[in-house]
Amino acid sequence: MQAIVERDRERYTPMMRLFLGLMGAQVALSVIWGGHAGILEQSLSQLPEEQLQDLQILVGRPLDEFYEIFGTIAGFLQPLFVGVFTAFSVLALQMMGPKRSLSVNLNLMFAVLNAGSIIGLALMLPQTQLGLPFAISLSLVMLGYFQAFFRGMPVSIVGTGAKRWGYSLLMTVLLIVLIFVGGIVMNIAALFGAYIWP
């Protein structure tokens, strides 16, 4: 992160590029394990048979086909929506420390996001195949964000002591909220896209 602040491009890979690579790997792994289509099918399988038949009439195609279209659209939209929504965290980071360029702030926040994304990637198999509770996965991802911000952010930006603890906790919560909001909007957009798909 110090190299990012100093704009020394020889010492770090641009964080947004790394984030997109991690998101691509996450999408590929989720497709192998059922992806968004499998998640939607699993969540709707709890509905009574009558409601499932009504849903099939509403979407105008077999539900298996609807799930697949939804999964394809959601897989494409996920990196875009998560990236765009979490980029709003830069607005909070800009208020900390001395004035910095937008590209520096974006790289700093995506460095934090990458820490959580690597943990999320590592937890995909235990969560999808071994039944690891979502609360544990979420806690570990949040811990990744907190640690990356707390240990990595230069003193010139977040200071030390209680101020550093407070900023790290604030940014961790903000990132999780932005990811959840982005996920909700992404799912709504994917459902709408699958509904209007020709």
C-alpha positions, -999 to 999 in steps of 0.1 A, spaced: 0 0 0 29 23 6 41 16 -29 6 26 -42 7 59 -23 41 66 -37 29 56 -71 57 32 -76 43 9 -102 74 -13 -103 66 -26 -68 29 -36 -71 4 -50 -96 -25 -26 -102 -51 -38 -76 -81 -35 -99 -65 -59 -124 -59 -84 -96 -94 -80 -83 -109 -87 -118 -87 -118 -120 -99 -130 -86 -136 -123 -96 -131 -143 -128 -117 -172 -108 -146 -170 -84 -172 -170 -112 -154 -200 -129 -154 -220 -96 -190 -212 -89 -200 -224 -123 -183 -257 -116 -203 -261 -84 -236 -250 -98 -231 -213 -99 -258 -187 -96 -282 -210 -115 -278 -237 -88 -282 -212 -60 -315 -198 -75 -328 -234 -81 -320 -244 -45 -337 -214 -30 -368 -218 -52 -370 -255 -46 -386 -248 -12 -417 -234 -29 -448 -256 -32 -453 -273 -65 -483 -250 -74 -462 -219 -70 -434 -234 -91 -459 -241 -119 -472 -205 -116 -436 -192 -118 -430 -213 -149 -461 -198 -165 -449 -163 -155 -414 -166 -170 -428 -184 -201 -402 -211 -203 -391 -243 -184 -376 -234 -150 -344 -252 -157 -338 -230 -188 -347 -199 -167 -322 -209 -140 -295 -214 -167 -301 -180 -183 -302 -163 -149 -269 -180 -140 -252 -169 -172 -263 -133 -167 -255 -132 -130 -220 -146 -136 -213 -119 -161 -227 -91 -139 -212 -102 -106 -176 -88 -111 -191 -56 -126 -216 -49 -98 -194 -59 -70 -165 -38 -84 -187 -7 -90 -205 -8 -57 -174 -14 -36 -156 14 -55 -180 38 -36 -159 30 -5 -133 54 -21 -156 83 -11 -150 74 26 -113 68 21 -109 102 5 -119 119 38 -89 102 56 -54 117 56 -40 140 30 -55 145 -5 -47 118 -29 -57 110 -65 -87 89 -73 -65 62 -89 -44 59 -56 -76 56 -35 -91 30 -59 -59 9 -57 -58 11 -19 -94 0 -15 -91 -28 -41 -60 -40 -22 -82 -44 8 -109 -61 -13 -84 -85 -28 -75 -98 7 -112 -106 13 -116 -120 -22 -87 -145 -18 -103 -157 15 -137 -159 -2 -122 -179 -30 -105 -203 -6 -138 -208 13 -159 -216 -18 -153 -253 -17 -159 -257 21 -191 -235 18 -206 -251 -13 -195 -287 -8 -189 -293 29 -217 -271 43 -195 -245 60 -220 -220 76 -223 -187 57 -218 -168 90 -183 -183 94 -174 -175 58 -186 -140 62 -167 -135 95 -135 -147 79 -139 -124 48 -146 -95 72 -115 -104 92 -95 -103 59 -108 -68 51 -101 -56 86 -66 -70 87 -57 -57 53 -69 -22 62 -55 -22 97 -21 -36 89 -16 -22 54 -29 13 53 -1 38 57 0 58 90 -2 90 70 -38 80 60 -53 64 90 -30 73 119 -23 49 148 -40 36 179 -78 40 184 -81 60 153 -66 32 132 -89 6 149 -120 28 143 -112 35 106 -105 -2 100 -137 -13 116 -157 14 97 -143 5 63 -148 -33 69 -185 -27 77 -188 -3 48 -174 -28 23 -197 -56 35 -227 -34 32 -217 -23 -3 -211 -59 -14 -245 -69 -1 -263 -40 -18 -244 -47 -50 -254 -84 -48 -290 -76 -43 -290 -52 -73 -271 -77 -94 -297 -105 -86 -326 -82 -94 -309 -72 -127 -301 -109 -136 -337 -120 -127 -351 -92 -149 -326 -101 -177 -336 -138 -176 -373 -128 -176 -370 -107 -208 -345 -130 -225 -359 -138 -260 
